[in-house]
Amino acid sequence: MFVLAKDGSPLMPCHPGRARELLAKGRAAVTRHTPFTIRLKDRTKEQSEVDGVQMRIDPGSKATGIAITDEKKEIDKHGALVGARRGLVGVELQHRGQQISKALEQRAGYRRRRRSVNLRYRAPRFDNRARPRGWLAPSLRHRVETTVTLVDRLRRVAPVTEIHVERVAFDVHAMSAGRDLSAAEYQHGTLAGTEVREYLLAKWKRTCAYCGATGVPLNIDHIQPRCRGGSDRVSNLTLACVPCNQAKGSARIEDFLSSDPQRLARILGQTKTQLRDSAAMNATNGQLTEALKTTGIPVYWWSGGRTKWNRTTTGLAKTHTLDALAVGSLDHEQGDAIVRVPKQVLVVTATGRGSYARTRPDKYGFPRLLLTRTKRHYGYQTGDLVRATVPSGKRAGTYVGRVAVRSSGSFNITTAQGTVQGIRHKRIRLLQRADGYAYTVKPETT
C-alpha cells in the first residue's frame, strides 16, 4: 500500500496489514481508493526513514508492465553479502491504441464518402499538411503519453529514485524472413525485381486460393481483412476469384474455410508473423526515452536479453509485470536474486475521457442526433468509481465499479463480473472521480 506523509510527501510503501492497523487506530486516512493510498496524520517526511524505491518498466505495444521494487543487501547462508530485490507493487497498463486507430479510420471513411457522393466537392488536403520532426501517429503517441502519465502518478505516491526501462530494437526485415540476414540481403526484399500482382500470380500459380479455379479473373484479397487487424503486407495478400472474393467479404479466414481445414492450413502456412507491434515499439522507443528524461530522475536503459536472462534464471513466468520486475542488473554469480513477487497486479486500462463530438453520426457519416452538454447528473459522471448498496429486490447486493449515468437517475454499474442496470443514484456512494482509466485487480501468474 502507498503511504503519504502528513504534508503529502511520498513515504515507503507498507504491508496491507500495517495500513489496516494505522487506519483502525486513527493515525491515517484514506486519500485514494485505487491505487490504495493512505496519509499519515502524525508523521512528516523528516520524521520518517525513506530509502527510496526503483521503478522498472517493460514497454509493450498493447500493454506495458511496471514494477516498483526496493533492493536490500542481505547476508546469505554462506556469510556473503548479496543483493535482494523485492517486488512491492505490480502494475499492468493496457493501451487503447487500436481503438484510436479504428476511430480515425472510421472518421476518414466518413470524409472520403462525403467527397465521392453527390455533395459539395471538398478537395483533399493531404499534400499541404507538413508534419514536424518526431511526429507520431495518434495511436503511437498515446502509448508514450499514457506511460509517462502513469509514471508521474506513481511518483506522487512512491519515493522513486531511479527508473529502469527495457529498450529493445526489432529487426523487422529479419523477422519477416524468419532468419538472420547478411549485408547484401537487406537490399533485396520480398518484391525485389517484380510487382505485387506478378508476384502473387507466380506465388499462387494463377489459381484462386479458396476454390482452386483457374482461367478466370482473379482479384487481390486480404487473407486477414483489414477491418479485423490485417495489414497490407504482401504475405497477407492472396488471389481470389470474384465469387469467392464476394462470398468471403470481411469474414475471418478461419470462419470462411472452416469446412476445408487442409486448404486453410495451406493458406495460413504462407502468411508470416505480424510486424505491427514490433514496428510500433521501434517507432516509440526514442520518444519514450526523451519523455522519461524530463522527470528529472536518473533513467537507465537495459536490453531485452538481460531481462530474459534475469527472468529465466529466477524461474519467473512470462508476464508484463514479471518482465518489468526482471529489468535491470542482477549479478547471479554473486548471489543476487529476486526474493519477493507481488501477489496481485493492478490492471490500469486507458479508457479516455469521453468524446469531443457533439453529435452521433449515422452509417453514412451524417449527424443524426445531438448529445447533451451536461455530463454530470446527481453529482456523478460516467466513469466514476462508485459503490452501490442495494438492500432488497432482485438486484440486492453490493457492487463496486464504474458508473454510467443517465439524467433519469437510473445508473448502470460495470463490475468485474458484468454490468448491473437500473441502480438508483440514492444507493450509490462515490469512491473516486473518473480520471481516464479503469482499474481492476488480478492475481499474478506464478
C-alpha positions in Angstrom: 0.0 0.0 0.0 1.2 3.5 -0.8 1.8 5.9 2.2 1.9 9.7 2.2 3.4 11.8 5.0 1.4 14.5 6.8 2.3 17.1 4.2 1.6 14.7 1.3 5.2 13.7 0.5 5.5 10.0 -0.5 6.9 7.5 2.0 8.0 3.9 1.7 5.0 1.6 0.8 3.8 -0.6 3.6 2.1 -4.0 4.0 -1.7 -4.1 3.8 -1.9 -5.3 7.4 0.1 -2.3 8.6 -2.2 0.0 6.6 -5.3 -1.5 8.3 -3.7 -1.1 11.7 -3.0 2.6 11.1 -6.5 3.2 9.8 -8.0 1.4 12.8 -6.0 3.5 15.3 -7.0 6.7 13.6 -3.4 7.5 12.7 -4.1 7.6 9.0 -6.8 8.4 6.5 -7.6 7.1 3.0 -6.7 9.6 0.3 -7.2 7.5 -2.8 -9.2 4.3 -3.4 -7.2 3.0 -6.4 -4.3 2.6 -6.2 -5.0 2.4 -2.4 -3.2 5.2 -0.7 -3.2 6.4 2.9 -2.0 9.6 4.5 -0.4 9.7 8.0 -1.8 12.3 10.4 1.1 12.3 12.9 4.3 12.0 10.9 6.2 14.1 8.4 8.8 13.0 5.9 11.6 14.4 8.1 10.5 12.1 10.9 10.5 9.0 8.6 13.2 6.9 7.1 12.8 6.9 3.3 15.3 4.7 1.4 13.6 5.2 -1.9 12.3 2.7 -4.5 13.1 1.8 -8.1 10.6 1.9 -10.9 11.1 -0.8 -13.6 9.3 -0.5 -16.9 8.8 -3.1 -19.7 7.2 -1.2 -22.6 4.8 -3.0 -24.9 2.6 -2.3 -27.9 -0.7 -3.3 -26.3 0.3 -3.4 -22.6 3.2 -2.0 -20.5 4.4 -3.6 -17.3 5.5 -1.5 -14.4 7.1 -2.8 -11.2 8.0 -0.8 -8.1 10.9 -2.5 -6.2 13.4 -1.9 -3.5 16.8 -3.5 -3.1 18.4 -4.6 0.1 21.8 -6.1 1.0 21.4 -9.4 2.9 23.8 -12.0 4.2 23.2 -15.4 2.7 23.8 -18.8 4.5 27.4 -18.7 3.5 28.0 -15.3 5.1 28.3 -13.5 1.8 26.7 -10.1 1.2 24.2 -10.4 -1.7 21.6 -8.2 -3.3 17.9 -9.0 -2.7 15.3 -7.4 -5.0 11.7 -7.2 -3.6 8.7 -6.5 -5.8 6.4 -4.2 -3.9 3.8 -3.2 -6.5 3.0 -4.6 -10.0 1.0 -2.5 -12.5 -0.1 -3.5 -16.0 -1.0 -0.6 -18.2 -3.3 -1.5 -21.1 -3.2 0.9 -24.0 -6.1 1.8 -26.3 -4.0 2.5 -29.5 -6.2 0.1 -31.5 -9.3 1.9 -30.5 -7.8 5.3 -31.5 -6.7 3.8 -34.9 -10.1 2.4 -35.6 -11.8 5.7 -34.7 -9.5 7.6 -37.1 -10.1 5.2 -39.9 -13.9 5.5 -39.3 -13.7 9.3 -39.5 -11.6 9.1 -42.6 -14.1 6.8 -44.2 -16.9 9.3 -43.5 -15.0 12.1 -45.0 -13.9 10.0 -48.0 -17.6 9.2 -48.7 -18.7 12.8 -48.5 -16.2 13.7 -51.2 -17.4 10.9 -53.5 -21.2 11.3 -53.3 -23.2 14.0 -54.9 -22.3 16.7 -52.5 -20.3 19.9 -52.5 -16.8 18.9 -53.5 -14.1 19.2 -50.8 -10.6 18.9 -52.2 -8.4 16.6 -50.2 -5.7 18.3 -48.1 -3.1 15.7 -47.8 -0.2 17.4 -49.6 -0.3 20.7 -47.7 0.0 19.3 -44.2 3.6 19.3 -43.0 4.5 17.0 -40.1 7.0 18.3 -37.6 10.2 16.4 -36.8 9.5 13.5 -34.4 5.8 13.3 -35.4 4.0 10.1 -34.3 0.6 8.8 -35.3 -2.0 9.4 -32.6 -2.3 5.7 -31.7 1.5 5.6 -31.2 1.7 8.9 -29.3 -0.9 7.6 -27.0 1.4 4.7 -25.9 4.1 7.2 -24.9 1.8 9.7 -23.2 -0.1 7.2 -21.1 3.1 5.5 -19.9 4.6 8.9 -18.9 1.3 9.9 -17.2 1.2 6.7 -15.1 4.8 7.1 -14.2 4.1 10.7 -12.9 1.1 9.5 -10.9 3.1 6.7 -9.3 5.9 9.1 -8.4 3.3 11.2 -6.4 2.7 8.3 -4.0 6.0 6.4 -4.1 9.5 7.8 -3.4 11.0 6.8 -6.8 14.8 7.5 -7.0 15.6 5.5 -10.2 13.8 4.5 -13.4 14.9 1.3 -15.2 13.5 0.7 -18.7 13.9 -2.1 -21.1 14.7 -0.9 -24.6 14.5 -3.3 -27.5 15.0 -2.7 -31.2 13.3 -5.2 -33.5 14.9 -6.2 -36.9 11.6 -6.4 -38.8 13.3 -7.4 -42.1 15.0 -10.4 -40.5 11.8 -11.2 -38.6 9.9 -11.2 -41.9 12.4 -13.5 -43.5 12.5 -15.8 -40.5 16.2 -15.9 -40.2 19.3 -13.7 -39.9 20.2 -11.7 -43.0 23.6 -10.8 -44.3 24.5 -7.2 -45.5 23.6 -7.7 -49.2 20.3 -9.4 -48.4 18.9 -6.3 -46.7 18.7 -4.7 -50.1 16.5 -7.4 -51.6 13.1 -7.6 -50.1 10.2 -9.9 -51.0 9.2 -7.8 -54.0 12.7 -7.2 -55.4 12.6 -7.1 -59.2 8.8 -7.6 -59.5 5.4 -6.1 -58.9 2.7 -7.1 -56.4 0.3 -8.7 -58.9 3.1 -10.5 -60.8 4.5 -11.8 -57.5 1.1 -13.0 -56.4 0.3 -14.7 -59.7 3.6 -16.6 -59.5 3.2 -17.4 -55.8 -0.3 -18.8 -56.1 0.2 -20.3 -59.6 -2.6 -18.2 -61.2 -5.3 -20.0 -59.2 -7.9 -19.0 -56.7 -6.6 -19.7 -53.2 -10.1 -20.5 -51.9 -11.5 -22.8 -54.6 -8.6 -23.6 -56.9 -10.3 -22.1 -60.0 -8.1 -21.3 -63.0 -8.6 -19.3 -66.2 -10.9 -16.8 -64.5 -10.4 -13.2 -63.5 -8.6 -13.0 -60.2 -8.8 -10.3 -57.5 -6.2 -9.4 -54.9 -7.7 -10.3 -51.5 -6.6 -9.8 -47.9 -6.3 -13.1 -46.1 -7.0 -11.4 -42.8 -9.3 -8.5 -43.6 -8.0 -5.0 -42.7 -11.1 -4.4 -40.6 -10.0 -7.3 -38.4 -6.4 -6.1 -38.0 -4.9 -7.5 -41.2 -2.1 -5.5 -42.9 -1.2 -4.6 -46.5 1.9 -6.7 -46.3 2.4 -9.0 -49.4 2.3 -12.0 -47.1 -1.3 -11.1 -46.1 -2.4 -10.9 -49.8 -3.7 -13.7 -52.0 -5.6 -14.3 -55.2 -9.4 -15.0 -55.2 -11.9 -15.3 -58.0 -14.8 -12.9 -58.0 -17.4 -15.2 -56.4 -15.0 -16.3 -53.6 -13.9 -12.7 -53.0 -17.6 -11.5 -52.6 -18.5 -14.5 -50.5 -15.6 -14.0 -48.1 -16.1 -10.3 -47.7 -14.8 -9.2 -44.3 -15.1 -12.7 -42.7 -12.2 -14.2 -40.9 -10.2 -16.8 -43.0 -10.7 -19.3 -40.2 -14.5 -19.0 -40.5 -14.7 -18.8 -44.2 -12.7 -22.0 -44.7 -13.8 -23.9 -41.6 -15.2 -26.7 -43.8 -11.8 -27.2 -45.6 -9.1 -27.4 -42.9 -6.4 -28.6 -45.3 -6.8 -25.6 -47.6 -6.9 -23.3 -44.5 -3.7 -24.8 -43.2 -2.0 -24.3 -46.6 -3.0 -20.7 -46.8 -2.1 -19.9 -43.2 1.3 -21.5 -43.9 2.0 -18.9 -46.5 1.4 -16.0 -44.1 4.1 -14.5 -41.9 4.3 -13.1 -38.4 2.5 -9.8 -38.0 5.0 -6.9 -37.5 2.6 -4.3 -36.4 3.6 -4.5 -32.7 7.3 -4.6 -33.5 7.1 -1.6 -35.7 5.1 0.3 -33.0 7.8 -0.4 -30.5 10.6 0.7 -32.8 8.7 4.0 -33.5 8.0 4.8 -29.9 11.3 3.8 -28.2 13.0 7.1 -28.9 10.0 9.2 -27.9 9.7 7.4 -24.6 13.3 7.9 -23.9 13.1 11.7 -24.3 9.8 11.9 -22.3 11.2 10.0 -19.3 14.3 12.2 -19.2 12.1 15.2 -18.4 11.1 13.7 -15.0 14.5 14.7 -13.5 15.1 11.2 -12.2 18.0 9.1 -13.4 16.9 6.8 -16.2 18.8 3.6 -17.0 18.2 1.5 -20.2 18.6 -2.2 -20.4 18.5 -4.7 -23.2 15.7 -7.3 -23.6 18.3 -10.1 -23.5 19.3 -9.1 -19.9 15.6 -9.0 -18.9 15.0 -12.5 -20.3 18.2 -13.8 -18.6 17.1 -12.5 -15.3 13.6 -13.8 -15.6 14.6 -17.3 -16.7 17.4 -17.6 -14.1 15.0 -16.8 -11.3 12.2 -19.0 -12.7 9.6 -16.3 -13.3 6.7 -16.7 -15.7 6.3 -14.6 -18.8 4.1 -11.7 -18.0 4.3 -7.9 -18.5 4.8 -7.2 -14.8 7.3 -10.0 -14.1 9.3 -8.9 -17.2 9.3 -5.4 -15.6 10.4 -6.9 -12.3 13.4 -8.5 -14.1 14.5 -5.3 -15.8 18.0 -4.2 -14.7 21.2 -5.6 -13.4 21.3 -8.8 -11.3 24.7 -10.4 -10.6 23.6 -14.0 -10.4 27.2 -15.2 -9.9 27.4 -13.2 -6.7 24.1 -14.5 -5.4 21.8 -11.6 -6.3 18.1 -12.7 -6.6 14.5 -11.6 -6.7 13.2 -12.6 -3.3 9.6 -11.2 -3.5 6.9 -11.1 -6.2 3.7 -9.1 -5.8 0.7 -11.5 -5.4 -1.7 -9.2 -7.2 -1.4 -7.0 -10.2 -3.2 -3.7 -10.6 -4.6 -3.6 -14.2 -4.9 0.0 -15.4 -6.9 0.3 -18.6 -6.8 3.5 -20.6 -10.5 4.4 -21.3 -10.2 8.1 -22.3 -12.3 11.0 -21.0 -15.2 10.8 -23.5 -15.6 12.4 -26.9 -15.4 15.9 -28.2 -18.2 15.1 -30.7 -21.5 16.8 -30.1 -23.4 14.6 -32.4 -23.8 10.9 -33.2 -23.4 10.0 -36.9 -25.4 7.6 -39.0 -23.8 4.9 -41.1 -23.1 7.4 -43.8 -21.3 9.9 -41.5 -24.1 12.5 -41.2 -25.3 13.7 -37.8 -28.5 12.0 -36.6 -28.8 13.3 -33.0 -27.3 15.9 -30.7 -25.5 15.0 -27.5 -26.3 16.8 -24.3 -23.6 19.1 -22.9 -24.4 18.1 -19.4 -22.1 15.2 -18.4 -22.8 15.1 -14.6 -26.1 14.0 -13.2 -26.9 13.9 -9.5 -23.3 14.6 -8.7 -21.9 11.6 -10.7 -20.2 11.4 -14.1 -19.8 8.4 -16.4 -16.5 6.7 -15.4 -16.6 7.5 -11.7 -15.7 4.7 -9.4 -18.6 4.0 -7.0 -20.0 1.6 -4.5 -23.7 0.7 -4.7 -25.6 -1.0 -1.9 -29.0 -2.4 -2.8 -30.7 -3.8 0.4 -33.6 -5.7 -1.3 -35.1 -6.7 -4.6 -33.7 -8.8 -7.5 -30.6 -6.6 -7.6 -29.8 -6.9 -3.9 -26.1 -6.8 -3.1 -23.1 -4.6 -3.0 -21.4 -3.5 -6.3 -18.2 -1.7 -6.9 -17.3 -0.5 -10.4 -17.5 2.2 -13.0 -20.8 4.0 -13.3 -22.7 5.1 -16.5 -25.0 7.9 -15.6 -28.5 8.9 -17.0 -30.5 12.1 -16.5 -33.3 9.9 -15.1 -31.2 8.9 -12.1 -31.2 5.2 -13.0 -27.5 4.3 -13.5 -25.6 1.3 -14.7 -22.5 -0.1 -12.9 -19.9 -2.1 -14.6 -18.1 -4.5 -12.3 -15.6 -7.3 -12.8 -18.5 -9.8 -13.0 -20.6 -7.8 -15.5 -22.9 -4.8 -15.8 -25.7 -4.2 -13.4 -28.5 -2.0 -14.7 -31.1 0.2 -13.1 -29.4 1.3 -9.8 -30.9 4.4 -8.4 -28.5 7.2 -7.6 -29.6 7.3 -4.0 -28.0 3.9 -3.5 -24.6 5.0 -4.8 -21.6 6.4 -3.0 -18.6 7.9 -4.7 -15.2 6.3 -4.2 -13.1 8.1 -6.8 -13.7 10.5 -9.6 -13.1 9.4 -13.2 -9.5 10.1 -14.4 -9.5 8.4 -17.8 -8.5 5.0 -16.6 -10.3 1.9 -15.3 -8.8 -0.2 -12.5 -9.1 -3.9 -11.8 -7.0 -6.4 -9.8 -5.9 -9.8 -10.9 -3.6 -12.4 -9.3 0.0 -12.6 -10.5 1.0 -15.6 -12.6 3.4 -17.8 -10.9 
